[in-house]
Amino acid sequence: MAHASDQLRLVSPGIDHEGRLPRKYTGDGQGAKKNISPPLEWYNVPEGTKSLALVVQGLDASEPDGPVVTWTHWVVVNVPPALKGLPEGFSGKEEVGAEYGGLKEGNNDWKVPGWGGPQMPSPGHRFEFKLFALDDELHLGNKVTKEKLLDAVEGHVLGEAGLLAYF
């Protein structure tokens, strides 16, 4: 049985687990300090991992007078397992180094690739970061979505880690 200290872990230097999501990572920030993707780090990637995948979603998003829904803010696939994290502001960069290999940002629920910070009318919403360690790279075509990713990872997950924040 694996010890908790051996399990895949996901952390952010910018966000405490179950803490508040700082404004600069949201659509409500100021000027250039707005909609910046947060820094993420991971530890204890399982042996045999060929790629990592990330899904970030708001768990209780809602339209006025509408039902509560899950809203996708960021999807990243084929993150090389040798990487130890993604730096703040990584999303949307045109030029990334060779160490990022075949990494690809998928579409969020605004139908555009990359990070989309939350813009919610009331505070208290849960915001989940979920990292998957996979035994293969994903081949999802040109348009990567959370739904495609979640279908493709079935049977390929070597480990999972999460981080929860509040907006």
Secondary structure, DSSP 8 states (H G I E B T S, - for coil): ---GGGS-EEEBTTB-TTEE--GGGSTTSBTTBSS----EEEE---TT--EEEEEEEEEEEE-TTS-EEEEEEEEEEEE-TT--EE-TT-TT-S---GGGTT-EE-B-TTSSBS------SSS--EEEEEEEEESS-----SS--HHHHHHHHTTTEEEEEEEEEE-
